[in-house]
Amino acid sequence: MVTEPVGMLCDPRICGAVIRLAMGVALAVAIAPDLRAQTDLTLITRLAEDDDPEALNLLGNAYASGSGVARDFDRAVELFNRSSELGYGPASFNLGLMYELGRGVPIDLNQAFQFYLRAATQGFAPAQFNVGNMYARGIGTGADQTEAVVWFRQAAEQGVPDAQFNLAVAYESGQGVSADLAAARRWYREASDQGYSRASYNLAVMLEEDSLTRISLRYYGTPTRWQDIYQANRELLSEANALRPGQQLRIP
């Protein structure tokens, strides 16, 4: 079964730029920020001068992306910092991105982790997911699978499908949490219901294996011979699909 967790996440509505970390390889992806609320840059600037945290973050995004103003990463970092200090999670997340990318500041994964962690504690779900991944992979902090699960769970409960998938992987494999196949199936299903194809695949395989395990127990008195049943019926069973009701199988 495919059980490899997925990598870093960015909310494209927030990020001026994003780096995704998967398999330990960094891949920079340019994402346009969400400036739909910025119907009037002058108004946003005035609100930012009054220390409105959302306006500070929007204006920081404008400077980071060069939308309506000349691109200025240093100014973006300054605005994100002010917004973050006012407790605005998306701005703390964007600071994490700036330190991860080295935009307006030197690349510093330890500092990136600290800002992602601040955003996570401020309740921002994409940051909770990234903190989970950084703990899981030991990026910017010491590896800690238990802490990874804590943050995957928080992001999963906020509906982040990537986090739901990684939480299911943890429950299936027993990494950072006691193995619990029922919980794994639940979180794969949650992610699958949002159209997450890898979760749909893993859920189907789990359901198929679970059914064959019950058949093995019934005919052999042990659940461990499910693979023998699978091998005897490979032309009938696809790894991507669970058993169909009424399907006839050969019992070797």
VENJOMO-V31828 format. One line per field, one symbol per residue. ss: DSSP state (a for helix, b for strand, c for the rest). phi: phi as a letter, one per 40 degrees, with the letter a starting at -180 (. if undefined). psi: psi as a letter, one per 30 degrees, with the letter a starting at -180 (. if undefined). A space follows every 10 residues. Layout:
ss->???
phi->???
psi->???
This chain:
ss->cccccccccc ccccccbbbb bbccbbbbbb cccccccccc aaaaaaaaac ccaaaaaaaa aaaaaccccc ccaaaaaaaa aaaaacccaa aaaaaaaaaa acccccccaa aaaaaaaaaa acccaaaaaa aaaaaaaccc ccccaaaaaa aaaaaaaccc aaaaaaaaaa aaaccccccc aaaaaaaaaa aaccccaaaa aaaaaaaaaa aaaaaaaaaa ccaaaaaaaa aacccccccc cccccccccc cc
phi->.cbcccccbb cccbccaabb bbfgbcbcbc bcccbcccca cccccccccc gccccdcccc ccccbgcgac cacccccdcc ccccccgcdd cccccdcccc cgbgaccacc cddccccccc ccgcddcdcc cdccccbgbg accacccdcd cdccccccgc cdccccccdc cccgcgacda cccccdcccd ccccgccccc cccccccccc cccccccccb gacccccccc ccbcccbbcc bcdcdgccbc bc
psi->kjgkllalkk jffekflkkk jkggkkjkkk kkljgefifj eeeeeeeefg hjeeeeeeee eeeefhjflk kjeeeeeeee eeeefggjee eeeeeeeeee fhjflkkjee eeeeeeeeee fggjeeeeee eeeeeefhjf lkkjeeeeee eeeeeefggj eeeeeeeeee eefgjflkkj eeeeeeeeee eefggjeeee eeeeeeeeee eeeeeeeeef gkffgeeeee efgeffkkfg klkkkfkklk j.
